[in-house]
Amino acid sequence: MRNVALFIMLLTPSLATHALDTRQAPPEQLLELGSQLADHAGSSQWQQLWQRTRAAGHLSATPGHAYFTPPHTLLSELARQTLAQADQVEAVDSTLARYKRTFPDSVIGMLDDQPLNSLCLIIDWRTLPQEQATQALAYLGGASLLKSYPCK
């Protein structure tokens, strides 16, 4: 057991150094990766996203907390559209990227009495090796759809 823990401790830092660094990746590359992920993400990846979204409180009205207003069936499509055709992408951390899409004629969520018309997704690209970023198809199943929330 101790050998396994030691192996994991030694291996983990080297994995992080080889992961896609979203701070260094050009926005065009991150947008392309998002589009590919929208087309190839598995149902378990989406299911985990919605479980985390529910756990974070974004699926029910709570004062002082942003929450979604469309029905879940529509939200799934809006999230795929956000990933496939984001208006904006930015690095959030070394392997995280925030994808944002604005739906100008739709209310995506509310924050108290303020309507929100954008959807944001946080994607963790840590399982995508830096050197494979241009040929990412084989690694898309490991990408984590971490968070989804209505945003400004």
Secondary structure, DSSP 8 states (H G I E B T S, - for coil): -HHHHHHHHHHHHHHHHHB--TTTS-HHHHHHHHHHHHHH--HHHHHHHHHHHHHTTTTS-BTTB-EE-S-HHHHHHHHHHHHHT-SEEEE-SSSEEEEEEE-TTS--EEETTEEE-EEEEEEE-TTSBGGGGGG-GGGGGG-EEEEEEEE-
